Amino acid sequence: MKTTRAIGMLGLLLGLAACGTTPSTIVERPTTARPQVTAGQPPGNGAIYQAATYRPLFEDRRARHVGDVLTIVINERTQAGKQASSDASKSGAVDATVGTVAGLPLKMFQGLGINAEASTAYDDESALNSSNTFSGSVTVTVIEVLPNGNLVVAGEKQIGLDKGTEYIRLSGVVQPDTIQAGNTVSSAKVADARIEYRSSAKFDKAEVMNWLGRFFLSFIPL
């Protein structure tokens, strides 16, 4: 009795845990990083130039260090199409006649003609079209600066709605020269870009097999 009750409680806890988990992701983790602490320089008393408080007059505010943020403008559109067709045909005919030959049995079949015809035709056509559009924006964080100066960025945006939470995630590599005014970068200029939109709503969970089904299918060959 106790064993049955323990199994039931375990199943309930696993079910509750499955309801609270966030959707899986293809984006590289982590999605944020704290700025690195720089060693402070002691002020040089009596000098006009103070290295500890120096700020260039014409310095822009582009992201360049770990922990800096920039906005990725998502404007992705993909379209693909494929068409194929094939046809084949085959035909054959047989025409034979039994001639009149003296001295052969079964003379009733002499002079009988045989005709046979066969034809086969095959025709196949297929077409496939796919189109996707994804637009929006997400602010990401520089999580690493590569030796060549490129920036590894990643970020996540969560939008809580009535029936669930929407997740917009992005990761990739940004070249500093592609950063535009306003510290923005087009998603078309992001290398190794991984962009996704997921939802934790109930209709999204309905498409996922429950944990009990995954358990039995893990060792039952189908």
C-alpha positions as CSV (number, residue, x, y, z in Angstrom):
1,M,0.0,0.0,0.0
2,K,2.8,2.4,0.9
3,T,4.6,1.5,-2.3
4,T,1.6,2.3,-4.4
5,R,1.1,5.6,-2.6
6,A,4.8,6.5,-3.1
7,I,4.6,5.8,-6.8
8,G,1.5,7.9,-7.1
9,M,3.1,10.8,-5.3
10,L,6.2,10.5,-7.6
11,G,4.0,10.6,-10.7
12,L,2.2,13.7,-9.4
13,L,5.5,15.5,-8.7
14,L,6.9,14.7,-12.1
15,G,3.7,15.9,-13.7
16,L,3.9,19.2,-11.8
17,A,7.5,19.6,-12.7
18,A,6.7,19.0,-16.4
19,C,4.1,21.8,-16.2
20,G,6.7,24.3,-14.8
21,T,9.5,23.6,-17.2
22,T,10.4,26.1,-19.9
23,P,10.6,25.1,-23.6
24,S,13.8,23.6,-24.9
25,T,16.1,25.9,-26.8
26,I,18.6,25.9,-29.6
27,V,20.3,29.1,-28.5
28,E,23.8,28.9,-27.0
29,R,23.9,29.5,-23.3
30,P,24.4,31.6,-21.2
31,T,22.1,34.4,-22.4
32,T,23.7,37.1,-20.3
33,A,27.0,38.1,-18.7
34,R,28.1,40.6,-16.1
35,P,30.6,43.3,-17.0
36,Q,34.2,42.5,-16.1
37,V,35.6,44.5,-13.2
38,T,38.5,46.6,-14.4
39,A,41.4,47.4,-12.1
40,G,41.3,51.0,-10.9
41,Q,44.2,53.3,-11.5
42,P,45.2,55.6,-8.7
43,P,44.9,59.3,-9.6
44,G,48.1,61.3,-10.3
45,N,47.9,64.3,-8.0
46,G,49.0,67.5,-9.5
47,A,48.4,66.4,-13.1
48,I,45.7,67.8,-15.4
49,Y,45.1,64.4,-17.1
50,Q,43.5,61.8,-14.8
51,A,43.6,58.3,-16.3
52,A,41.0,57.0,-13.8
53,T,38.3,59.5,-14.9
54,Y,39.2,60.0,-18.5
55,R,36.4,59.8,-21.0
56,P,37.1,60.5,-24.7
57,L,35.1,63.4,-26.1
58,F,34.2,61.7,-29.4
59,E,33.8,58.1,-28.1
60,D,30.7,56.3,-29.4
61,R,28.7,54.0,-27.2
62,R,28.9,50.9,-29.3
63,A,29.1,47.5,-27.6
64,R,32.6,46.3,-27.4
65,H,33.1,44.7,-23.9
66,V,31.7,41.8,-22.0
67,G,28.4,42.9,-20.4
68,D,27.6,45.6,-23.0
69,V,24.2,45.4,-24.6
70,L,23.0,45.9,-28.2
71,T,19.8,45.5,-30.0
72,I,19.3,42.9,-32.8
73,V,16.7,43.8,-35.3
74,I,15.1,40.6,-36.4
75,N,14.0,40.6,-40.0
76,E,14.2,37.0,-41.3
77,R,12.4,35.8,-44.3
78,T,13.0,32.4,-45.9
79,Q,11.4,31.0,-49.0
80,A,12.2,27.7,-50.8
81,G,10.5,25.9,-53.6
82,K,11.0,22.6,-55.4
83,Q,9.3,21.1,-58.4
84,A,9.9,17.7,-60.0
85,S,8.2,15.7,-62.7
86,S,8.9,12.4,-64.4
87,D,7.1,10.2,-66.9
88,A,7.7,6.8,-68.5
89,S,5.9,4.5,-70.9
90,K,6.4,1.0,-72.2
91,S,4.5,-0.9,-74.7
92,G,4.7,-4.3,-76.4
93,A,2.9,-6.4,-79.0
94,V,2.9,-10.0,-80.0
95,D,1.4,-11.3,-83.3
96,A,1.7,-15.0,-84.2
97,T,0.0,-17.4,-86.5
98,V,0.1,-21.2,-86.5
99,G,0.9,-22.2,-90.1
100,T,-0.5,-25.3,-91.9
101,V,2.0,-28.1,-91.7
102,A,1.2,-31.6,-92.9
103,G,1.7,-34.5,-90.6
104,L,1.2,-32.6,-87.3
105,P,-1.4,-33.5,-84.7
106,L,-4.0,-31.1,-83.5
107,K,-4.8,-29.9,-86.9
108,M,-7.7,-27.9,-85.5
109,F,-5.2,-25.2,-84.3
110,Q,-3.6,-24.9,-87.7
111,G,-4.1,-21.4,-89.2
112,L,-5.0,-20.0,-85.8
113,G,-3.8,-16.4,-85.1
114,I,-2.6,-15.0,-81.8
115,N,-2.5,-11.3,-81.0
116,A,-1.4,-9.8,-77.7
117,E,-0.7,-6.2,-76.7
118,A,0.5,-4.6,-73.4
119,S,1.2,-1.0,-72.5
120,T,2.3,0.7,-69.2
121,A,2.4,4.4,-68.5
122,Y,3.8,6.2,-65.5
123,D,3.5,9.9,-64.7
124,D,4.5,11.7,-61.5
125,E,4.6,15.3,-60.5
126,S,5.5,16.9,-57.2
127,A,5.8,20.5,-55.9
128,L,7.0,21.8,-52.5
129,N,6.9,25.4,-51.3
130,S,7.9,26.8,-47.9
131,S,7.9,30.4,-46.7
132,N,8.6,31.8,-43.2
133,T,8.7,35.4,-41.8
134,F,10.0,36.4,-38.4
135,S,10.3,40.1,-37.5
136,G,10.9,41.9,-34.2
137,S,13.8,43.0,-32.0
138,V,15.6,41.6,-29.0
139,T,18.3,43.2,-26.9
140,V,21.3,40.9,-26.2
141,T,24.4,41.0,-24.1
142,V,28.0,40.5,-25.1
143,I,29.1,37.4,-23.4
144,E,32.5,37.0,-25.0
145,V,35.0,39.0,-27.0
146,L,36.9,36.9,-29.5
147,P,40.6,37.4,-30.3
148,N,39.7,39.0,-33.6
149,G,37.4,41.5,-32.0
150,N,34.1,39.9,-32.9
151,L,31.4,39.8,-30.2
152,V,29.6,36.7,-29.1
153,V,26.2,37.8,-28.1
154,A,23.1,36.1,-26.6
155,G,19.9,37.3,-25.1
156,E,16.4,36.3,-24.1
157,K,13.0,38.1,-23.9
158,Q,10.1,36.7,-22.0
159,I,6.6,37.9,-22.5
160,G,4.0,36.7,-20.0
161,L,0.5,36.4,-21.3
162,D,-2.8,35.1,-19.9
163,K,-2.3,31.4,-21.0
164,G,1.5,31.1,-20.9
165,T,4.8,32.7,-21.5
166,E,6.4,33.5,-24.8
167,Y,10.2,33.2,-25.2
168,I,12.3,35.0,-27.8
169,R,15.9,33.9,-27.8
170,L,18.9,34.8,-29.9
171,S,22.6,34.0,-30.0
172,G,25.4,34.5,-32.6
173,V,28.5,36.4,-33.5
174,V,28.5,40.1,-34.4
175,Q,31.3,42.0,-36.2
176,P,31.7,45.5,-34.6
177,D,31.8,47.2,-38.0
178,T,28.2,46.1,-38.7
179,I,26.9,47.9,-35.6
180,Q,24.7,50.8,-36.7
181,A,23.5,54.0,-35.1
182,G,21.5,53.4,-32.0
183,N,23.7,50.3,-31.2
184,T,21.6,48.1,-33.4
185,V,22.5,45.3,-35.7
186,S,20.4,43.5,-38.4
187,S,19.9,39.8,-37.8
188,A,21.1,39.3,-41.4
189,K,24.6,40.4,-40.2
190,V,24.8,38.0,-37.3
191,A,27.0,35.0,-37.9
192,D,26.0,31.6,-36.5
193,A,22.6,33.1,-35.7
194,R,20.2,31.0,-33.7
195,I,16.9,32.7,-33.4
196,E,13.8,31.1,-31.9
197,Y,10.3,31.8,-30.7
198,R,8.8,29.4,-28.2
199,S,5.8,29.4,-26.0
200,S,4.8,27.6,-22.8
201,A,1.1,27.8,-23.5
202,K,-1.1,24.7,-23.2
203,F,-1.5,24.3,-26.9
204,D,2.2,24.0,-27.2
205,K,2.4,21.3,-24.6
206,A,-0.3,19.3,-26.4
207,E,2.2,18.7,-29.2
208,V,4.8,17.2,-26.8
209,M,4.6,13.6,-25.7
210,N,4.0,13.2,-21.9
211,W,6.7,11.8,-19.7
212,L,5.0,8.4,-19.2
213,G,4.8,7.8,-23.0
214,R,8.5,8.8,-23.4
215,F,9.4,6.4,-20.6
216,F,7.8,3.3,-22.3
217,L,9.0,4.3,-25.8
218,S,12.5,4.5,-24.5
219,F,12.9,0.7,-24.3
220,I,9.9,-0.5,-26.4
221,P,11.0,-0.8,-30.1
222,L,8.5,0.3,-32.6
